[in-house]
Amino acid sequence: MKVKIKKTNPNAVVPFKTYDRDFCYDCVATSCEEVAPNVYKYGIGLAFEMTPSEHEKGWEWREESRFALDFRPRSSVWKTGMILSNCVGTVDELFRGEVSAVFYHVMPNMPKYEIGDKIIQCMFAMNETIEFEVVDELSQTERGNGSYGSTGK
């Protein structure tokens, strides 16, 4: 599927993968604004359109399909002492504004992200419209209701 990109900043970098088999695409900061003490809003200078064209609507595509880009912190975020404010940000298919990410700089003695740094990564997501059904019982599985630490490891 092709995703259209509009550059809202002339220094914007199209999301990219370092290795072909990487799952997510890295995104680079083009702006930074301190919006509260130790809270920084980074723009990536890009807006997206994820609506499939007619020739991309194959047998898997259905009218009720919905698309999004999910943005998450990079695994190396720990080197900055920063935390992405909402852990994962979802950009719905109808949003056409610039994508930004807000980070809390919880360890100010560590370096924060700078303009030009890779700050977040994105992945394409698709979901189907689902219907919730309230029932009295659920089917049994091997795991059952085993929760946190249920494997004993």
C-alpha positions as CSV (number, residue, x, y, z in Angstrom):
1,M,0.0,0.0,0.0
2,K,1.2,3.5,-0.8
3,V,1.1,6.1,1.9
4,K,1.1,9.7,0.7
5,I,3.3,12.2,2.6
6,K,3.1,15.9,2.6
7,K,6.2,17.8,3.9
8,T,5.1,20.5,6.3
9,N,8.8,21.4,7.0
10,P,11.4,21.6,4.2
11,N,13.9,19.7,6.4
12,A,11.5,16.7,6.9
13,V,12.9,13.3,6.3
14,V,10.7,10.5,4.8
15,P,10.4,7.7,7.4
16,F,13.0,5.0,6.7
17,K,14.3,1.7,7.8
18,T,18.0,1.1,8.6
19,Y,17.8,-2.6,7.8
20,D,15.4,-4.0,5.2
21,R,13.8,-6.4,7.7
22,D,13.2,-3.8,10.4
23,F,9.5,-3.8,11.4
24,C,9.2,0.0,12.0
25,Y,10.3,3.1,10.1
26,D,12.4,5.7,11.9
27,C,11.2,9.4,12.0
28,V,13.4,12.4,12.5
29,A,12.6,15.6,14.5
30,T,12.4,18.8,12.5
31,S,11.2,21.1,15.4
32,C,11.2,21.2,19.1
33,E,9.1,23.3,21.5
34,E,9.2,23.2,25.3
35,V,5.5,23.2,26.1
36,A,5.8,22.9,29.9
37,P,8.8,22.6,32.2
38,N,10.8,19.6,30.9
39,V,8.1,18.7,28.4
40,Y,9.0,18.9,24.7
41,K,6.8,18.7,21.6
42,Y,8.8,17.5,18.6
43,G,7.4,17.8,15.1
44,I,8.5,15.5,12.3
45,G,7.5,17.8,9.5
46,L,5.2,15.3,7.9
47,A,1.5,14.7,7.3
48,F,0.1,11.4,6.0
49,E,-2.7,10.1,3.9
50,M,-3.4,6.3,4.1
51,T,-6.4,5.8,1.9
52,P,-5.8,3.0,-0.6
53,S,-6.3,3.8,-4.2
54,E,-8.7,1.7,-6.3
55,H,-5.9,-0.4,-7.8
56,E,-4.6,-1.2,-4.3
57,K,-8.0,-2.5,-3.1
58,G,-7.4,-6.3,-3.5
59,W,-9.3,-9.2,-2.2
60,E,-8.2,-8.4,1.4
61,W,-9.4,-4.8,1.4
62,R,-13.0,-4.2,2.7
63,E,-14.9,-1.0,3.0
64,E,-15.0,-1.3,6.8
65,S,-11.2,-1.6,6.9
66,R,-9.5,1.3,8.9
67,F,-5.9,2.4,8.7
68,A,-3.5,4.2,11.0
69,L,0.1,4.8,11.7
70,D,1.2,3.9,15.2
71,F,4.1,5.9,16.5
72,R,6.2,4.6,19.4
73,P,9.5,5.5,21.1
74,R,12.7,4.1,19.7
75,S,14.4,1.3,21.7
76,S,17.3,3.7,22.4
77,V,15.0,6.3,24.1
78,W,16.5,5.2,27.5
79,K,19.7,7.0,26.5
80,T,17.8,10.4,26.7
81,G,16.0,10.1,30.0
82,M,12.8,10.9,28.1
83,I,9.5,9.2,28.0
84,L,6.9,9.5,25.2
85,S,3.9,11.0,26.9
86,N,1.3,8.6,25.6
87,C,3.6,5.6,25.1
88,V,2.1,4.9,21.6
89,G,0.5,7.6,19.4
90,T,-2.1,6.6,16.8
91,V,-2.6,8.7,13.7
92,D,-6.0,7.8,12.2
93,E,-6.5,7.7,8.5
94,L,-8.6,10.9,8.4
95,F,-6.0,13.1,10.2
96,R,-4.1,15.4,7.8
97,G,-2.0,17.5,10.1
98,E,1.7,17.4,11.0
99,V,2.6,14.4,13.3
100,S,4.2,15.4,16.5
101,A,5.4,13.6,19.6
102,V,5.5,14.9,23.2
103,F,8.2,13.7,25.5
104,Y,8.6,14.2,29.3
105,H,12.3,14.7,30.1
106,V,12.2,12.9,33.4
107,M,16.0,12.7,33.8
108,P,17.2,16.2,32.9
109,N,20.8,15.3,33.6
110,M,20.7,13.1,30.5
111,P,20.7,14.6,26.9
112,K,17.3,15.3,25.4
113,Y,16.5,14.8,21.7
114,E,17.7,17.5,19.3
115,I,16.4,18.5,15.9
116,G,17.7,16.1,13.4
117,D,17.7,13.1,15.8
118,K,15.6,10.0,15.1
119,I,13.0,10.3,17.9
120,I,10.1,7.9,17.1
121,Q,9.3,5.0,14.9
122,C,6.1,4.2,13.1
123,M,4.3,1.1,11.9
124,F,1.3,0.7,9.6
125,A,-1.8,-0.6,11.3
126,M,-5.1,-1.9,10.0
127,N,-8.2,-3.0,11.9
128,E,-11.6,-4.2,11.1
129,T,-14.8,-3.0,12.6
130,I,-15.7,-5.4,15.4
131,E,-18.8,-6.1,17.3
132,F,-18.7,-6.8,21.0
133,E,-20.9,-9.6,22.3
134,V,-21.7,-9.9,26.1
135,V,-21.7,-13.6,27.1
136,D,-22.0,-15.5,30.4
137,E,-19.0,-17.8,29.8
138,L,-15.9,-17.8,27.6
139,S,-14.3,-20.9,26.0
140,Q,-11.6,-22.7,28.0
141,T,-7.9,-22.5,27.0
142,E,-4.7,-24.0,28.4
143,R,-3.7,-20.7,29.8
144,G,-7.1,-19.9,31.2
145,N,-7.1,-16.8,33.4
146,G,-3.3,-17.1,34.2
147,S,-2.1,-13.5,34.4
148,Y,1.1,-11.7,35.3
149,G,3.9,-14.2,36.0
150,S,1.6,-17.2,35.3
151,T,4.4,-19.0,33.5
152,G,6.5,-19.1,36.6
153,K,9.5,-17.6,34.8
